[in-house]
């Protein structure tokens, strides 16, 4: 007795999710589909061969599935390559200066604000100026002799007249002289990139005493 499975094969769609979770094979892969097609050809009724249009439709589905898988694989490889290139570019930025594009600190009511400043040369003497939104200097912090590097400071929320200042946003900039008595400036938000860390798909760089997302950097340049 000849076996005809034409109706079964043409009723299966490639890539279609199974409607019943108890039958995972309802979702055919390309190998399953090809085997099914070969079985149909082997057991077809010689007096009533399969319709050539149905064979072409099935092989077309197979070609579409193969093309889709190849495209997905190519996109995955491309994404991996771009990620590797990005990581390499990030690592190559170690030692360069990263600018966050922001020289502001936030002072909460009755609190203090801690911040890092980077001095690209040795410091003979200098001064940190904290200014309000109108550009007025409300607090000056003396800086003594130090080697070049990143140093942590604290704004205690008290102005130069020993009065508490309002909570809000303040800018931090510094002027200083190096060991050759050359006047220099520096500000909050520009630091050397000390290291790079990859954590759960995120790229973090160490600036000052903390790690920040690489995408928060506005500019990277040589010292």
Backbone torsions as a table, in degrees:
resi	resn	phi	psi	omega
1	UNK	NA	126.4	-179.0
2	UNK	-72.7	143.8	179.6
3	UNK	-108.8	129.0	178.0
4	UNK	-120.5	121.9	179.7
5	UNK	-116.7	22.4	-177.5
6	UNK	-59.0	-44.4	-177.3
7	UNK	-63.6	-38.9	-179.1
8	UNK	-66.7	-43.6	-175.1
9	UNK	-68.5	-44.2	-176.8
10	UNK	-72.1	-13.6	179.0
11	UNK	-89.0	0.9	-179.3
12	UNK	-105.0	128.4	179.6
13	UNK	-100.9	132.5	178.7
14	UNK	-65.7	135.0	176.9
15	UNK	78.8	-1.2	-179.5
16	UNK	-73.7	132.7	179.7
17	UNK	-71.9	141.0	179.5
18	UNK	-65.4	137.2	179.3
19	UNK	-79.3	-17.9	179.7
20	UNK	-122.7	118.6	-176.3
21	UNK	-62.3	-12.3	-178.2
22	UNK	-82.9	-4.7	-177.5
23	UNK	-129.8	77.2	-178.1
24	UNK	-64.3	-23.6	-179.7
25	UNK	-73.1	-4.2	176.0
26	UNK	-66.1	-17.6	176.6
27	UNK	-99.4	100.1	-173.2
28	UNK	-82.3	141.4	169.8
29	UNK	-92.4	178.0	-176.6
30	UNK	-65.6	-37.4	-179.9
31	UNK	-66.2	-43.1	178.2
32	UNK	-61.4	-43.2	-177.6
33	UNK	-64.6	-40.7	-179.5
34	UNK	-65.9	-40.9	177.6
35	UNK	-62.4	-42.1	179.9
36	UNK	-62.9	-40.9	179.6
37	UNK	-65.3	-41.1	178.7
38	UNK	-65.1	-39.1	177.6
39	UNK	-62.7	-40.1	178.7
40	UNK	-61.1	-44.9	-178.3
41	UNK	-66.5	-36.2	-179.5
42	UNK	-69.0	-34.3	-173.3
43	UNK	-108.6	14.1	180.0
44	UNK	-71.6	156.6	177.9
45	UNK	-76.6	116.7	-177.8
46	UNK	-57.5	-28.2	-179.2
47	UNK	-81.3	-17.0	178.7
48	UNK	-136.6	69.4	-177.9
49	UNK	-63.0	161.1	-179.5
50	UNK	-62.0	145.9	177.4
51	UNK	-65.7	128.6	-178.8
52	UNK	-61.1	-30.8	179.2
53	UNK	-66.5	-36.7	178.8
54	UNK	-68.9	-38.2	177.5
55	UNK	-63.1	-44.1	179.3
56	UNK	-63.1	-38.5	179.5
57	UNK	-64.2	-41.2	-179.7
58	UNK	-68.8	-44.2	179.0
59	UNK	-65.5	-30.9	177.0
60	UNK	-66.0	-40.2	176.1
61	UNK	-62.3	-40.2	179.3
62	UNK	-63.5	-43.7	179.3
63	UNK	-64.2	-38.5	179.1
64	UNK	-64.5	-43.1	178.9
65	UNK	-62.4	-45.3	179.9
66	UNK	-61.4	-43.2	179.8
67	UNK	-63.6	-40.8	179.7
68	UNK	-63.5	-41.9	179.7
69	UNK	-66.5	-41.0	179.1
70	UNK	-64.4	-38.9	178.7
71	UNK	-64.6	-44.6	179.1
72	UNK	-61.6	-40.6	179.3
73	UNK	-65.1	-41.3	179.9
74	UNK	-64.5	-40.5	179.2
75	UNK	-66.3	-38.4	178.0
76	UNK	-64.3	-44.2	177.9
77	UNK	-62.4	-38.7	179.1
78	UNK	-65.4	-43.2	179.4
79	UNK	-62.4	-41.5	178.2
80	UNK	-64.2	-40.5	-179.8
81	UNK	-64.9	-43.1	178.7
82	UNK	-63.7	-38.6	178.9
83	UNK	-64.4	-43.5	179.3
84	UNK	-63.5	-40.7	178.7
85	UNK	-64.7	-40.4	179.5
86	UNK	-64.9	-41.8	179.6
87	UNK	-64.4	-40.9	179.1
88	UNK	-63.7	-42.4	179.6
89	UNK	-63.0	-38.9	179.7
90	UNK	-65.7	-44.1	179.7
91	UNK	-62.2	-37.8	-179.2
92	UNK	-68.0	-12.7	-179.9
93	UNK	-86.8	-4.6	178.7
94	UNK	-59.9	131.9	-178.2
95	UNK	97.0	-17.0	176.9
96	UNK	-87.0	169.5	-178.9
97	UNK	-92.6	130.5	175.9
98	UNK	-107.4	129.0	-179.8
99	UNK	-109.5	120.1	179.6
100	UNK	-81.5	-8.3	178.6
101	UNK	70.5	22.4	-177.6
102	UNK	-147.7	122.6	179.8
103	UNK	-110.0	26.7	-172.5
104	UNK	-106.6	149.4	170.3
105	UNK	-122.1	157.3	179.4
106	UNK	-111.9	123.0	178.3
107	UNK	-106.5	122.0	177.7
108	UNK	-89.0	157.0	-176.0
109	UNK	-58.3	125.7	177.8
110	UNK	72.7	7.8	-175.9
111	UNK	-111.2	-170.9	176.1
112	UNK	-124.1	165.9	179.8
113	UNK	-131.5	122.3	178.0
114	UNK	-97.5	142.1	-178.6
115	UNK	-151.2	158.3	177.1
116	UNK	-107.8	141.4	174.3
117	UNK	-126.8	140.0	178.2
118	UNK	-106.6	126.0	175.9
119	UNK	-107.3	110.9	-174.4
120	UNK	-72.3	-11.5	176.2
121	UNK	-133.9	168.3	175.0
122	UNK	-60.2	147.0	-177.8
123	UNK	-108.3	127.6	173.8
124	UNK	-89.2	-46.7	176.0
125	UNK	-165.8	156.7	-179.8
126	UNK	-174.5	-171.8	-175.8
127	UNK	-152.2	136.1	175.5
128	UNK	-100.3	128.1	178.6
129	UNK	-109.6	128.6	175.7
130	UNK	-107.9	121.9	-175.2
131	UNK	-117.2	152.4	178.2
132	UNK	-87.2	-173.2	-175.5
133	UNK	-66.0	-18.4	178.8
134	UNK	-92.3	3.5	179.4
135	UNK	82.7	9.7	-179.4
136	UNK	-86.7	134.7	177.7
137	UNK	-75.3	117.8	-179.8
138	UNK	-105.6	-17.5	-178.3
139	UNK	-151.3	133.7	175.6
140	UNK	-121.5	133.8	-179.4
141	UNK	-119.7	122.0	-178.6
142	UNK	-72.5	142.9	178.3
143	UNK	-119.4	125.2	179.8
144	UNK	-89.5	-173.5	-178.8
145	UNK	-66.4	128.5	-180.0
146	UNK	-149.8	156.4	171.8
147	UNK	-72.5	162.2	177.1
148	UNK	-63.7	151.9	180.0
149	UNK	146.3	-170.9	-179.5
150	UNK	-99.4	131.3	-179.9
151	UNK	-129.7	147.3	-179.3
152	UNK	-98.9	137.7	178.7
153	UNK	-131.2	168.8	179.7
154	UNK	-137.8	132.1	173.6
155	UNK	-97.4	117.4	-173.8
156	UNK	-83.6	1.4	179.2
157	UNK	81.6	10.9	178.6
158	UNK	-113.0	131.9	-178.2
159	UNK	-82.6	-177.0	-177.9
160	UNK	-65.6	-18.3	177.9
161	UNK	-95.6	11.3	178.9
162	UNK	65.8	29.7	176.0
163	UNK	-109.6	142.9	176.7
164	UNK	-63.7	140.5	177.7
165	UNK	-98.0	162.8	-179.3
166	UNK	-73.8	154.2	173.7
167	UNK	-66.5	150.3	-179.0
168	UNK	157.4	-161.7	-176.8
169	UNK	-108.5	133.0	-177.4
170	UNK	-132.4	146.9	179.2
171	UNK	-93.6	148.9	-178.4
172	UNK	-126.6	119.7	176.7
173	UNK	-138.2	157.4	-178.7
174	UNK	-136.8	145.8	171.6
175	UNK	-121.8	139.6	-178.9
176	UNK	-156.6	169.5	175.2
177	UNK	-114.4	139.0	176.0
178	UNK	-84.9	-173.8	-176.4
179	UNK	-68.1	-11.9	176.4
180	UNK	-101.3	13.8	-179.7
181	UNK	62.7	25.0	174.9
182	UNK	-87.6	129.4	-179.7
183	UNK	-74.5	133.8	-179.3
184	UNK	-137.2	164.9	177.6
185	UNK	-132.5	157.1	172.1
186	UNK	-153.4	167.6	-177.5
187	UNK	-150.8	168.0	175.8
188	UNK	-66.7	142.2	172.6
189	UNK	102.5	-2.5	178.3
190	UNK	-124.0	118.7	-174.9
191	UNK	-143.2	156.3	172.6
192	UNK	-73.9	144.4	176.4
193	UNK	-80.7	113.6	-175.3
194	UNK	-89.2	-35.3	-179.3
195	UNK	-160.8	167.3	179.8
196	UNK	-126.8	138.2	179.0
197	UNK	-130.7	136.0	177.0
198	UNK	-108.5	118.5	-173.5
199	UNK	-135.0	109.9	176.9
200	UNK	53.1	47.7	177.1
201	UNK	81.8	-1.1	179.6
202	UNK	-106.0	144.8	177.4
203	UNK	-104.1	119.8	-178.9
204	UNK	-118.5	142.7	177.4
205	UNK	-123.2	145.2	-179.6
206	UNK	-89.2	117.1	177.2
207	UNK	-122.8	117.8	-176.1
208	UNK	68.6	-126.5	-177.5
209	UNK	-102.2	9.7	-176.9
210	UNK	-141.2	161.4	174.5
211	UNK	-96.2	137.5	178.7
212	UNK	-129.2	152.9	177.4
213	UNK	-61.2	138.1	-177.8
214	UNK	-59.7	-33.9	-177.3
215	UNK	-69.1	-11.7	178.6
216	UNK	-81.8	-8.5	179.4
217	UNK	-77.9	132.9	-179.7
218	UNK	-91.4	-29.6	-176.7
219	UNK	-156.7	143.9	175.2
220	UNK	-125.5	130.5	-178.1
221	UNK	-149.4	163.6	178.1
222	UNK	-74.7	154.2	179.4
223	UNK	-69.0	NA	NA
